[in-house]
Amino acid sequence: MMKCIKFISNRLSTTRFVDKIYMLEDGRIIEQGNHDTLLALKGKYADFTESFICILLNDSL
């Protein structure tokens, strides 16, 4: 039996390892795929990821 778990996260560390990520904007799915696929699209998910990394780097300085 296959199990499905849904969760909502704004933490990149939890989204990197899931099978399917849905990026929402105004209540609509604008991108979907796994972490690597969404980064390759260079869309909103990639922008979110880049922003997250910049925040982490600035906080550690």
GROMACS elastic network, one bead per residue, 0.5 to 0.9 nm:
[ bonds ]
;  ai    aj funct       b0    kb
    9    12     6  0.77882   500
    9    14     6  0.72232   500
    9    15     6  0.72727   500
   10    13     6  0.89383   500
   10    14     6  0.83503   500
   10    15     6  0.81940   500
   11    14     6  0.57526   500
   11    15     6  0.68007   500
   11    52     6  0.87149   500
   12    15     6  0.51764   500
   12    16     6  0.62936   500
   12    48     6  0.88112   500
   12    49     6  0.69698   500
   12    52     6  0.76390   500
   13    16     6  0.58287   500
   13    17     6  0.80478   500
   14    17     6  0.66427   500
   14    18     6  0.76262   500
   15    18     6  0.56802   500
   15    19     6  0.88508   500
   15    20     6  0.87267   500
   15    21     6  0.71024   500
   15    34     6  0.84117   500
   15    35     6  0.70294   500
   16    19     6  0.87500   500
   16    21     6  0.88815   500
   16    34     6  0.75747   500
   16    35     6  0.53228   500
   16    36     6  0.81478   500
   17    20     6  0.89149   500
   17    34     6  0.79575   500
   17    35     6  0.73460   500
   18    21     6  0.69711   500
   18    34     6  0.67663   500
   18    35     6  0.77570   500
   19    33     6  0.75510   500
   19    34     6  0.55910   500
   19    35     6  0.82738   500
   20    32     6  0.67697   500
   20    33     6  0.50806   500
   20    35     6  0.79538   500
   21    31     6  0.80340   500
   21    32     6  0.54231   500
   21    33     6  0.53257   500
   21    34     6  0.55528   500
   21    35     6  0.71135   500
   21    38     6  0.83178   500
   22    29     6  0.61739   500
   22    30     6  0.75508   500
   22    31     6  0.59080   500
   22    33     6  0.68805   500
   22    34     6  0.86647   500
   23    28     6  0.82345   500
   23    29     6  0.57018   500
   23    30     6  0.57554   500
   23    31     6  0.50611   500
   23    32     6  0.61723   500
   23    33     6  0.89126   500
   23    44     6  0.75883   500
   23    45     6  0.65145   500
   24    27     6  0.58674   500
   24    28     6  0.52431   500
   24    30     6  0.56707   500
   24    31     6  0.72758   500
   25    28     6  0.53466   500
   25    29     6  0.65214   500
   25    30     6  0.64320   500
   26    29     6  0.85154   500
   29    32     6  0.72927   500
   30    44     6  0.82855   500
   31    38     6  0.72898   500
   31    41     6  0.87525   500
   31    43     6  0.78997   500
   31    44     6  0.77994   500
   31    45     6  0.75923   500
   32    37     6  0.83777   500
   32    38     6  0.69384   500
   33    36     6  0.80157   500
   33    37     6  0.57280   500
   33    38     6  0.58632   500
   34    37     6  0.53487   500
   34    38     6  0.61534   500
   34    39     6  0.86416   500
   35    38     6  0.53378   500
   35    39     6  0.62433   500
   35    40     6  0.87400   500
   35    45     6  0.85607   500
   35    46     6  0.89363   500
   36    39     6  0.51589   500
   36    40     6  0.62633   500
   36    41     6  0.88304   500
   37    40     6  0.51521   500
   37    41     6  0.64654   500
   38    41     6  0.51104   500
   38    42     6  0.68531   500
   38    43     6  0.72514   500
   38    44     6  0.85542   500
   38    45     6  0.61808   500
   38    46     6  0.64792   500
   39    42     6  0.53993   500
   39    43     6  0.73778   500
   39    44     6  0.89910   500
   39    45     6  0.67070   500
   39    47     6  0.85340   500
   39    49     6  0.80915   500
   40    43     6  0.82318   500
   40    46     6  0.77296   500
   41    44     6  0.87048   500
   41    45     6  0.84155   500
   41    46     6  0.74002   500
   42    45     6  0.73372   500
   42    46     6  0.51093   500
   42    47     6  0.71051   500
   43    46     6  0.53586   500
   43    47     6  0.62783   500
   43    48     6  0.87470   500
   44    48     6  0.60939   500
   44    49     6  0.85550   500
   45    49     6  0.61404   500
   45    50     6  0.85999   500
   46    49     6  0.50069   500
   46    50     6  0.61316   500
   46    51     6  0.85644   500
   47    50     6  0.51173   500
   47    51     6  0.61176   500
   47    52     6  0.85375   500
   48    51     6  0.51436   500
   48    52     6  0.61098   500
   48    53     6  0.86974   500
   49    52     6  0.50923   500
   49    53     6  0.62814   500
   49    54     6  0.86793   500
   50    53     6  0.52006   500
   50    54     6  0.62218   500
   50    55     6  0.87048   500
   51    54     6  0.50870   500
   51    55     6  0.62308   500
   51    56     6  0.86975   500
   52    55     6  0.51908   500
   52    56     6  0.63328   500
   52    57     6  0.87471   500
   53    56     6  0.50755   500
   53    57     6  0.61827   500
   53    58     6  0.86281   500
   54    57     6  0.51067   500
   54    58     6  0.61162   500
   54    59     6  0.85269   500
   55    58     6  0.51818   500
   55    59     6  0.60779   500
   55    60     6  0.86287   500
   56    59     6  0.51815   500
   56    60     6  0.62771   500
   56    61     6  0.89244   500
   57    60     6  0.52363   500
   57    61     6  0.65250   500
   58    61     6  0.53754   500
